[in-house]
């Protein structure tokens, strides 16, 4: 897919991603009327996993389309300089615009849904939380890509369950978002998208955690796996 097609895919997927989360909540809480009952939470988790499978399928179908700037950043770090510039200078802004457009339409259509994730702890604890969650999911994603690169179902299943678990762990503190573009959409709707809290917690901390995860994976984890694979091939 060409550069323009990739940007279009990023915009559409980012737009759809913010909508999907809202529609799942409306379906469970309003249409089914389950509120925050255990059965409602179970159904919501199942739908969220199915939703992540759907977006993973879209990413594969579009040959690289993404809705999360951290995915683009992790890939851009591993590429050449022109690839990095395209990812950071074009793809990430496109994802942000797609998320903002999606949230604005949501607010016009369903004004009762609220104003998205908020920081419920101090800025330092929030930054550590988002940084830890991001670091964990990037390491898991890189490991899955290396360990089972061809197994779409198993890789997506492990990744989806991991993301959902990390989201639940951080939901009461920062929203457990691990997606700066999505948070930016809601923050823009609230008018606090340029505050220190938003920039440090939802952009700087996840970006630094992504860089650290990619660096550690390249420096420590990948060489260990390659060494084990080499030893195994020699023994055979």
Secondary structure by P-SEA (a helix, b strand, c coil): ccaaaaaaaaaaaaaaaaaaaaaaaaaacccccccccaaaaaaaaaaaaaaaaaaaaaaaaaccccccaaaaaaaaaaccaaaaaaaaacaaaaaaaaaaaaaaaaaaccccccccccccccaaaaaaaaaaaaaaaaaaaaaaaaaccccaaaaaaaaaaaaaaaaaaacccccccccaaaaaaaaaaacccccaaaaaaccaaaaaaaaaaaaaaacccaaaaaaaaaaaaaac
